[in-house]
Amino acid sequence: MPSFLTPAASPADDTGALEKAAAAVAAAQTALQTARRDLSAAIHAARHDGRSVQHIAARTGLDPFTVRNILAVTPARAPERPSDPPR
């Protein structure tokens, strides 16, 4: 049976670097989800206001195919928080 070496604890292990990095990734994922939801809402609003797909694509840096795909999906609502009043 192969034996696996366990690395000796180093001072860096006590700094919480792994936890900090994991928390940063979780925060970035949350921010990305919010940004995507906001972009989708803005694209839907621009289209509702009469902007062309080409115009929206040019303003957002997306290609028209991606804009059409976003428009094909019903905009997502922000998740409700427990403190939010019922709708």
Summary of the structure (lengths in Angstrom):
residues: 87
radius of gyration: 21.9
end to end distance: 60.3
largest distance: 68.7
contacts: 145
relative contact order: 0.09
helix: 61%
strand: 0%
